[in-house]
Amino acid sequence: VWIEKPSNGKTHDRILAAVDPAPFEGDPNVNPVREELNTSILQYAQLLAQVEEAELSVLHVWSFDLEMALQSRAGFADEAVAEVCESFRQKHETALAQLVAPYRRNISHVHLVKGHAGEEIARLAANESIDLIVMGTVCRSGLGGLLIGNTAETVLDHANCSTVALKPPGFVSPVHL
């Protein structure tokens, strides 16, 4: 799905590829569809950047959902929680570096941000004056999730730039005419 928002220019000078690499190598839960989607995002964004003669940036937003629970309910010391959180950040950083390695010569900036994906993608796009976001969408909760995905919908609601949302290879829409 390509949503083109009105702009002053006819080209996209700054493109952002939003990816979500699996941070835990060897994890049996790593989904090969997710890996294929990340590769598609980078390939598509790289191609668009070449055609548009644009600057290409890559973003991965990560979160540590247990952080608050460890601090408040489990009573872990702040230092212990910070140490575990930093360990997770490093794993995400390594996974991101491995994912972008084959494309690195065409990438101007690589960003690793902690937070909620939809909000942080839109925030970075605004801060970096991004013209086009290329991202994947796999979630399927609610009617909107069937068509585009919840994170992509958040990005569309909050970003002031165009967005391309790619579905995984082999995706078949559950909506029939």
Buried (B, 14 or more C-beta within 10 A) or exposed (E): EEBEEEBEEEEBBBBBBBBBBBBEEEEEEBEEBBBBBBBBBBBBBBEBBEEBEBBBBBBBBBBBEBBEEBBEEEEBEEEEBEEBBEEBBEBBBBBBBEBBEEBEEBBEEBBBBBEEBBBBBBBBBEEBEBBBBBBBBBBBEEEBBEBBBBBBBBBBEBBEBBBBBBBBEEEEEEEEE
